[in-house]
Amino acid sequence: MIATSEPARGRLAAIDMMRGLIMVLMTLDHVRRNVSSQAERFFGSGLSTLPLRPEDLDLTTPGFFLMRWVTHLCAPAFIYLAGVSVFLWLRRHGSGRSVTRYLLVRGGAILILNVLMNSAGLFAQKPYHVLDVLWAIGMGMILLALALRLPRGLLWCLALAVLFGHNALDAVTASNTPAGVLLKLFLTAGSIPLSLGPLSLAVHVPYPALPWFAIMLLGYLSGGLFGLERARRLPILLAVGAACAAGFVALRLGGAYGDPGVWQHFDVAWKTAASFVRVTKYPPSLQYSLLMLGIMFVLLAIIERRDLRSRLLLALGAAPMVYYVAHLLLIRALGQGFLAALRGPAAAAGQYLFSAGGILLVTVLVAVSLYPLCRWRVRQRAF
């Protein structure tokens, strides 16, 4: 699917292409996780060939490790580009429209969506609630709305201080006191028990807001880069990507700061390589952020240098929230269909779904099937 023009007036195709790629990788991760859980339920604990923990080097395979690892790009790249998009929105609409109101309304709507998508009995059946990536995005927009009144120099200092400094709190164990709850929500991650009358609910916080907000703020502050001519932008993207990668390698080899886990040597070469790049996402460590943002900058440069265009990726990247909700609902519905297929006359074919090839096939089918919806959304917004 090759497009000859940008998806909507005034948009940057490279950003939509990058976001579209992120949507596909996100789909891969969600399909893998759903299929692995269904396989565990069907075949029994320990009998499934799909690892529930694909980053556990004692249990995984190279293919499943890579299938999980590449999806680590999604959250930092998307949140950085969300910050860039705020800058571009402000540049298009000018100061005559309230960017503060725009961010507060949009951030609040995303927080509500997080509640709806994770609430027991609505879209999911869980005895707990997860403040997932939508929490990080929604809170990031709200914090950005409050921060934009500060001087840009101070904002740069704030973003870099949080990004480079939050790992200093790795050894802190947050309690369930009010201060500890705030620490979990905004810096260290963790689980928060809640009692609402007869209802007991655990709130899991894998995405504490401040480290992700720092990435969004960096996207906003560096948004001017995407207003430069392509010839000037490309070397900067490559240089920043190389600097991030070099910083990651230096910190990883030093092993003293930037990630709570250290890499190990194994007798098997792929495990040593996997251990080197197996960095901490929950919460996002400095090493994780540098590695993934470095990859993102290089990919953006490649997309721009080769002038890559795909109708599928452009549409998915231009309507990310529509795609996010729709793909989750579709994957959850398909998960029930997988179990039915295994119990029916086509059981042999159904078992193919519970393999790496089956996961890739379902990922492509989900992305392609939602293309018309995203394309419709893009056209609606263009008028």
QUIDA-V444923 format. One line per field, one symbol per residue. ss: DSSP state (@ for helix, = for strand, . for the rest). psi: psi as a letter, one per 20 degrees, with the letter a starting at -180 (. if undefined). A space follows every 50 residues. Layout:
ss->???
psi->???
//
This chain:
ss->............@@@@@@@@@@@@@@@@@@@@@@@@@@@@@@@....... ...........@@@@@@@@@@@@@@@@@@@@@@@@@@@@@@@@.....@@ @@@@@@@@@@@@@@@@@@.=...=...===..@@@@@@@@@@@@@@@... .@@@@@@@@@@@@@@@@@@........@@@@@@@@@@@.=======..== =====...@@@@@@@@@@@@@.@@@@@..@@@@@@@@@@@@@@@@@@@@@ @@@@..............@@@@@@@@@........@@@@@@@@@@@@@@@ @@@@@.....@@@@@@@@.@@@@@@@@@@@@@@@@@@@@@@@@...@@@@ @@...@@@@@@@@@@@@@@.@@@@@@@@@@@@.
psi->opqirqhqpjqohhghgghggggghgggghgggghgghhhhghqpiiqio phniioiiiargghghhgghiihgghgghghhgghgghghhgiaihqohg gggggggghhgghgggiippifiqnqjrqpnbhhgggghghghhhhiiiq qhghggggghgggiihiijhipopakrghhghgghigirapopqoncipp ppopnimqgghhhhgghhgghjhhhjirqghhhghgggggghgggggggg hghhjhqipiqqqqprhpghhgghhhjnrphnrorgggggghhggggggg gggggilpppgghgghhilhhgggghhgggghghhhhghhhhiahkhghh hhhlrgggggghggggghhighghgggghhhi.
//
